[in-house]
Amino acid sequence: MKNKVQAGAQADGRAAGETDSMRAAVREVYGPADVIHESRRARPRIKADEVLIRVGAAGLDRGTWHMMTGKPYAMRAATGLRRPRNQVLGLDVAGTVAAVGAAVTLFREGDEVFGFGQGSFAEYTVAKERKLAPMPAGLSFAQAAVVPVSGATALQALRDAGRIQAGQNVLITGAGGGVGSYAVQLAKAFGATVTGVCSTAKMELVRSLGADHVVDYTREDFADGGPKYDLILDFAGSPTLSRLRRALVPTGTAVIGGSEQGGNFTGLGRQLRALAVSPFVPQRFLMLIAAERGPDLEQLSGFIADGHLTPCLERSYPLALVAQAMRHLESGSVRGKVAITL
Ligand SMILES: NC(=O)c1ccc[n+]([C@@H]2O[C@H](COP(=O)([O-])OP(=O)(O)OC[C@H]3O[C@@H](n4cnc5c(N)ncnc54)[C@H](OP(=O)(O)O)[C@@H]3O)[C@@H](O)[C@H]2O)c1
């Protein structure tokens, strides 16, 4: 029997007599990592199609960095013009279902799930039912929590935008980072020959993820007359379009997903230039804005179950150290992903 929240019952999953507040990592203003602090907030309430999750762990990703800084500025139209509307940071989550809305059919109290929450750096978060999937077997909460944003982005970039085919020659920039560490493993699982681009410090890591070739961008230029690629996933380094064109075969595709870290108003300048150029050149240039979908999480779980994908979790931080975790991400030295554990 599913434990649904009925009229008059607690929509925030509280047992009788339990306090309504929770610990959370918040920021009241946009800014650098110093704006983050731990505080108490009201436990979120759920709507009919939502699930309340007791957070086991939350993943840290570049999107959450953008939410912290409020850059690029255009995003503030959705997140709050002068101050963030939702003060609790965090999107990726893995945890245990504490309560479900009246229209939820896929999950019930006690289920372990992972997916996209709203403010997951807290003891409790809320997620739409359609943005969740059952926890992948054999993973800890911290490992599962670093999958959704980066894993789904890599999957959609390869499968949907890139239409990857077995036997293709695929180049992945940022291969030792969040998206890249999934993209290398998934491209191998799709049967491609994979070249990862990263700094010297991450070459061993990228090799260990299964890359056939590794380019150290501090010593070599992947567009400098070497092999040509059928597909390039461009999530780091902001290569110019002419460099991407030089590195692609004449019918190749470049999927541009990496932003310019808030350097302009929309953060999408390079992507928009690529879209404008694409109709006039033989190669395809696409921009990707990843979607939050439960079925993609299930496909990622399948890759994990059959041994093709292992989340690359460098380390975990407690909730009190979210600012420190954010500074580590900002430094660019994270090997794969970091998690926040509750
Ligand atoms: N479009 C979407 O929907 C979407 C979704 C998720 C993320 N993103 C964007 O994608 C980008 C990457 O995200 P992420 O989560 O993977 O970030 P991340 O975890 O910080 O990884 C970025 C990686 O890029 C590497 N890098 C830096 N300069 C490079 C260069 N010139 N060539 C190759 N690698 C370089 C960094 O390490 P090393 O320099 O040590 O190699 C780092 O490992 C961000 O801009 C993010 O906003 C977009």
The ligand as an SDF file (V2000), in Angstrom:
LIG
                    3D

 48 52  0  0  0  0  0  0  0  0999 V2000
   24.5470   22.4020  -21.3320 N   0  0  0  0  0  0  0  0  0  0  0  0
   24.1780   21.7840  -20.2230 C   0  0  0  0  0  0  0  0  0  0  0  0
   23.0340   21.4010  -20.0440 O   0  0  0  0  0  0  0  0  0  0  0  0
   25.2440   21.5740  -19.1760 C   0  0  0  0  0  0  0  0  0  0  0  0
   25.0620   20.6200  -18.1770 C   0  0  0  0  0  0  0  0  0  0  0  0
   26.0990   20.4100  -17.2630 C   0  0  0  0  0  0  0  0  0  0  0  0
   27.2510   21.1970  -17.3460 C   0  0  0  0  0  0  0  0  0  0  0  0
   27.3570   22.1300  -18.3240 N   0  0  0  0  0  0  0  0  0  0  0  0
   28.5640   22.9530  -18.4560 C   0  0  0  0  0  0  0  0  0  0  0  0
   29.6100   22.1170  -18.8990 O   0  0  0  0  0  0  0  0  0  0  0  0
   30.8440   22.5750  -18.3970 C   0  0  0  0  0  0  0  0  0  0  0  0
   31.5570   21.4420  -17.6640 C   0  0  0  0  0  0  0  0  0  0  0  0
   30.7850   21.0610  -16.5530 O   0  0  0  0  0  0  0  0  0  0  0  0
   31.3840   20.0420  -15.5110 P   0  0  0  0  0  0  0  0  0  0  0  0
   30.3230   19.8150  -14.4920 O   0  0  0  0  0  0  0  0  0  0  0  0
   31.9580   18.8830  -16.2060 O   0  0  0  0  0  0  0  0  0  0  0  0
   32.5490   20.9540  -14.8660 O   0  0  0  0  0  0  0  0  0  0  0  0
   33.8360   20.4760  -14.0540 P   0  0  0  0  0  0  0  0  0  0  0  0
   33.4840   19.3040  -13.2190 O   0  0  0  0  0  0  0  0  0  0  0  0
   34.3920   21.6700  -13.3950 O   0  0  0  0  0  0  0  0  0  0  0  0
   34.8150   19.9570  -15.1880 O   0  0  0  0  0  0  0  0  0  0  0  0
   35.4090   20.8090  -16.1300 C   0  0  0  0  0  0  0  0  0  0  0  0
   36.7280   20.1690  -16.5210 C   0  0  0  0  0  0  0  0  0  0  0  0
   37.3120   20.8630  -17.5840 O   0  0  0  0  0  0  0  0  0  0  0  0
   38.7230   20.7510  -17.4630 C   0  0  0  0  0  0  0  0  0  0  0  0
   39.3290   21.7710  -18.3000 N   0  0  0  0  0  0  0  0  0  0  0  0
   39.5630   23.0600  -18.0380 C   0  0  0  0  0  0  0  0  0  0  0  0
   40.1220   23.6590  -19.1090 N   0  0  0  0  0  0  0  0  0  0  0  0
   40.2060   22.7210  -20.0790 C   0  0  0  0  0  0  0  0  0  0  0  0
   40.6880   22.7210  -21.4240 C   0  0  0  0  0  0  0  0  0  0  0  0
   41.1950   23.8190  -21.9850 N   0  0  0  0  0  0  0  0  0  0  0  0
   40.6080   21.5770  -22.1320 N   0  0  0  0  0  0  0  0  0  0  0  0
   40.1090   20.4600  -21.5890 C   0  0  0  0  0  0  0  0  0  0  0  0
   39.6520   20.3750  -20.3080 N   0  0  0  0  0  0  0  0  0  0  0  0
   39.7140   21.5000  -19.5720 C   0  0  0  0  0  0  0  0  0  0  0  0
   38.9740   20.8740  -15.9590 C   0  0  0  0  0  0  0  0  0  0  0  0
   40.0950   20.1940  -15.4580 O   0  0  0  0  0  0  0  0  0  0  0  0
   41.5820   20.1670  -16.0540 P   0  0  0  0  0  0  0  0  0  0  0  0
   41.8480   21.5430  -16.5440 O   0  0  0  0  0  0  0  0  0  0  0  0
   42.4390   19.8090  -14.8410 O   0  0  0  0  0  0  0  0  0  0  0  0
   41.6220   19.1160  -17.1100 O   0  0  0  0  0  0  0  0  0  0  0  0
   37.7460   20.1410  -15.4000 C   0  0  0  0  0  0  0  0  0  0  0  0
   38.0610   18.7720  -15.1540 O   0  0  0  0  0  0  0  0  0  0  0  0
   30.5230   23.7830  -17.5080 C   0  0  0  0  0  0  0  0  0  0  0  0
   30.7070   24.9400  -18.2700 O   0  0  0  0  0  0  0  0  0  0  0  0
   29.0570   23.5900  -17.1750 C   0  0  0  0  0  0  0  0  0  0  0  0
   28.4060   24.8070  -16.8920 O   0  0  0  0  0  0  0  0  0  0  0  0
   26.3870   22.3390  -19.2450 C   0  0  0  0  0  0  0  0  0  0  0  0
  1  2  1  0
  2  3  2  0
  2  4  1  0
  4  5  1  0
  4 48  2  0
  5  6  2  0
  6  7  1  0
  7  8  2  0
  8  9  1  0
  8 48  1  0
  9 10  1  0
  9 46  1  0
 10 11  1  0
 11 12  1  0
 11 44  1  0
 12 13  1  0
 13 14  1  0
 14 15  2  0
 14 16  1  0
 14 17  1  0
 17 18  1  0
 18 19  2  0
 18 20  1  0
 18 21  1  0
 21 22  1  0
 22 23  1  0
 23 24  1  0
 23 42  1  0
 24 25  1  0
 25 26  1  0
 25 36  1  0
 26 27  1  0
 26 35  1  0
 27 28  2  0
 28 29  1  0
 29 30  1  0
 29 35  2  0
 30 31  1  0
 30 32  2  0
 32 33  1  0
 33 34  2  0
 34 35  1  0
 36 37  1  0
 36 42  1  0
 37 38  1  0
 38 39  2  0
 38 40  1  0
 38 41  1  0
 42 43  1  0
 44 45  1  0
 44 46  1  0
 46 47  1  0
M  CHG  2   8   1  16  -1
M  END
$$$$
